[in-house]
Amino acid sequence: MPTVAEKRQTFRRLHEQGFFVLPNPWDVGSALHLQSLGFKALASTSSGFALTLGRPDYGVQRDELLEHLRGISKAIDLPFNADFEGGYAVEPEGVAANVRLAVETGVAGLSIEDRVVGGDTPGLLEMGLAAERIKAAKAAIDADDSGVVLVGRCEGYLVGQPDLAATIARLQAYGEAGADCLYAPGPRSADDIAAIVKAVHPLPVNVLLMAGTPSIAELADLGVRRVSTGGALAYAGWRAFTEAAKALVV
């Protein structure tokens, strides 16, 4: 099995050129199965993992997630990217402390998002604060030269703020703050995705594969570096499980 350092080196090289698909397993078994299918890297899904605990997305505690990341990272030969939500803190210092813990699990990459967690109204953190959180996360990653890839993530489209210009401005700020890869789940049109890729070049872009997004081949042609599936595979599994179980009800 490759060492943690080797996995991180491999993952960083994947972001330098070309295109790859980054599917999202929800436990060790699904991760090992995806590995057997020939993918180059995998990523966690906060919603998919929460489902295994019978909870909604954002219902997982930090230490539960750290153990989850540790288990999958140790079980697979592939680089593993962590959906680390908002870093389990609001202030940059707290994000940095938690990112250090995530790095210790053996992940090759991790994302930090700018969504406001909790409260009655979904929204985004103030952009300056969000960028400072990315800067703090990057400093925590670089403190021991871990080589972990930092993904700066803008959640505008997922919290009811589908503003392309504002999303691009945030992604650019996160890149300037030290993010190695940029990610805004939600944009679906080829024109919008191409605009994001162009605006943040040369930093690589991740796109969430959703209903209505261009095909994988088309996304590669647009210059997208990587495509992830979020909780889609987990939900597909649960749908099949539910239909099979319903057939047994008498």
Buried (B, 14 or more C-beta within 10 A) or exposed (E): EEEBEEBBBBBBEBBEEEBBBBBBBBBBEBBBEBBEEEBBBBBBBBBBBBBBEEBEBEBBEBEBBBEBBBBBBEBBEBBBBBBBBBBBBBEBEBBBBBBBBBBBBBBBBBBBBBBBBEEEEBBBBEBEEBBBBBBBBBBBBEEEEBBBBBBBBBBBBBBEBBEBEBBBBBBBBBBBBBBBBBBBBBBBEBEBBBBBBEBBEEBBBBBBBBEEBBEBEEBBEBBBBBBBBBBBBBBEBBEEEEEEEEEEEE
